[in-house]
Amino acid sequence: MEISYVADTFELAAQLIPGLLNHWRPYVPEDTWESRVEKLQSHMNRNELPMAWLAHEGSRALGTAALRLYDLPGRKDLSPWLGGVYVAPEFRKRGVAGSLCQVVEARASELGFQQLYLFTLDQHVFYSRLGWRTMESSWWNGHAIDIMTKVIDAG
């Protein structure tokens, strides 16, 4: 498995759009193919936020994750965020998501950040295993979420 910037693998990353749409449709029903393409394109950065990565094996896209300045509407007091973690169902339980999270954390550290945030609907146990702690409960698009945080070493 390799992990590359989406900026270097956009065409490959686009393979994940159908799965992303299907996964997020219950929470973001207005999401479209075009809005997903625009979101991926907006993350095609290497030195400024937002930036995203793609886990891939050869010509197969496995999953993605992003580092964003803000990810939860109404919470600009918290920054930056690990967001957009998604692994295609056939590649789950293989360490892809954990590897993507490590890459995001390492880049955040290189950029001088000392703390990260994320929100999750149902993966708090997974993130807890990676050293994240629940900060508070909240709501996003009418759904209960947990806001989590992790202290990282600034590089």
C-alpha positions in Angstrom: 0.0 0.0 0.0 1.2 3.5 -0.8 -0.2 6.8 0.5 0.1 9.8 -1.8 -1.2 13.3 -1.9 -4.5 13.6 -3.8 -2.8 16.4 -5.7 -0.6 13.6 -7.3 -3.3 11.0 -7.7 -6.5 12.8 -8.6 -7.7 10.5 -11.3 -7.1 7.5 -9.0 -8.8 9.2 -6.1 -11.9 9.8 -8.3 -12.5 6.0 -8.1 -13.7 6.6 -4.6 -16.5 9.1 -5.5 -19.3 6.5 -5.9 -18.5 4.9 -2.5 -18.2 8.3 -0.9 -21.6 9.4 -2.2 -23.2 6.1 -1.0 -21.5 6.3 2.4 -22.4 9.9 3.1 -25.9 10.1 1.4 -27.8 9.4 4.7 -26.1 12.4 6.3 -25.6 14.7 3.3 -28.4 14.0 0.9 -27.7 17.0 -1.3 -24.2 15.6 -2.1 -23.6 15.1 -5.9 -20.9 13.7 -8.1 -20.0 17.3 -9.1 -19.7 18.5 -5.4 -17.5 15.5 -4.6 -15.2 16.3 -7.5 -15.0 19.9 -6.4 -14.2 18.9 -2.8 -11.4 16.6 -4.0 -10.0 19.4 -6.2 -10.1 21.8 -3.3 -7.9 19.4 -1.4 -5.2 19.2 -4.0 -2.6 21.0 -1.9 0.7 19.9 -0.4 1.6 23.0 1.7 -1.7 24.6 2.7 -5.0 23.4 4.1 -7.1 21.7 3.0 -5.0 18.8 1.8 -5.9 15.2 1.3 -4.2 11.8 0.8 -5.0 8.7 -1.1 -4.2 5.1 0.0 -3.7 3.0 -3.1 -2.3 -0.3 -4.4 -1.2 0.0 -7.9 -4.2 1.3 -9.9 -6.7 0.6 -7.1 -7.8 3.4 -4.7 -8.3 2.1 -1.2 -9.2 5.1 0.9 -8.7 8.8 1.7 -8.3 11.2 4.5 -7.8 15.0 4.8 -6.3 17.7 7.0 -8.6 20.7 7.1 -8.6 24.1 8.8 -12.3 23.6 9.7 -14.6 20.6 9.3 -17.6 21.2 11.6 -19.9 24.1 10.9 -20.1 26.4 13.9 -16.8 25.2 15.4 -14.2 27.6 14.1 -12.8 27.7 17.6 -11.3 24.3 16.9 -8.6 23.8 14.3 -7.2 21.9 12.4 -9.3 18.8 11.7 -8.7 15.3 10.6 -11.6 14.8 8.2 -13.0 12.8 5.3 -11.6 9.5 6.4 -13.1 6.9 4.1 -12.0 3.4 3.1 -13.8 1.4 0.4 -15.7 -1.5 2.1 -13.6 -4.2 0.4 -10.4 -2.8 1.9 -11.6 -2.2 5.5 -10.0 -4.1 8.4 -6.6 -4.0 6.7 -5.1 -1.0 8.5 -5.8 1.5 5.7 -7.7 4.0 7.9 -5.1 3.9 10.7 -2.3 4.4 8.2 -4.1 7.4 6.6 -4.6 8.9 10.1 -0.9 8.6 10.9 0.0 10.4 7.7 -2.4 13.2 8.4 -1.1 13.5 12.0 2.5 13.5 10.8 1.9 16.3 8.3 0.0 18.3 10.9 3.0 18.0 13.2 5.4 19.1 10.4 3.2 22.2 9.9 3.6 23.0 13.6 0.2 22.0 14.9 0.1 20.6 18.4 -3.5 19.4 18.5 -6.0 17.9 16.1 -9.8 17.5 16.1 -12.2 15.2 14.4 -15.9 14.4 14.6 -17.4 11.0 14.1 -20.8 9.5 14.0 -19.9 6.0 15.0 -16.2 5.4 15.0 -15.2 6.7 18.4 -13.9 3.3 19.5 -11.7 3.1 16.4 -10.3 6.6 17.0 -9.9 5.9 20.8 -7.6 3.0 19.9 -5.5 5.5 17.9 -5.1 7.8 20.9 -7.9 10.2 20.4 -10.2 11.2 23.3 -13.8 12.3 23.2 -14.0 16.0 24.0 -17.8 16.5 23.8 -21.0 15.4 22.1 -22.7 17.5 19.5 -24.9 17.5 16.4 -24.2 17.6 12.7 -26.9 17.6 10.0 -29.4 16.3 12.6 -27.2 13.4 13.7 -25.4 12.9 17.1 -21.7 13.1 16.8 -18.6 12.9 19.1 -16.0 15.6 18.8 -12.6 14.1 19.5 -9.2 15.6 20.0 -5.6 14.4 20.0 -2.4 16.1 21.2 0.4 15.6 18.7 4.0 16.6 18.8 4.7 19.7 16.7 7.6 19.2 14.3 
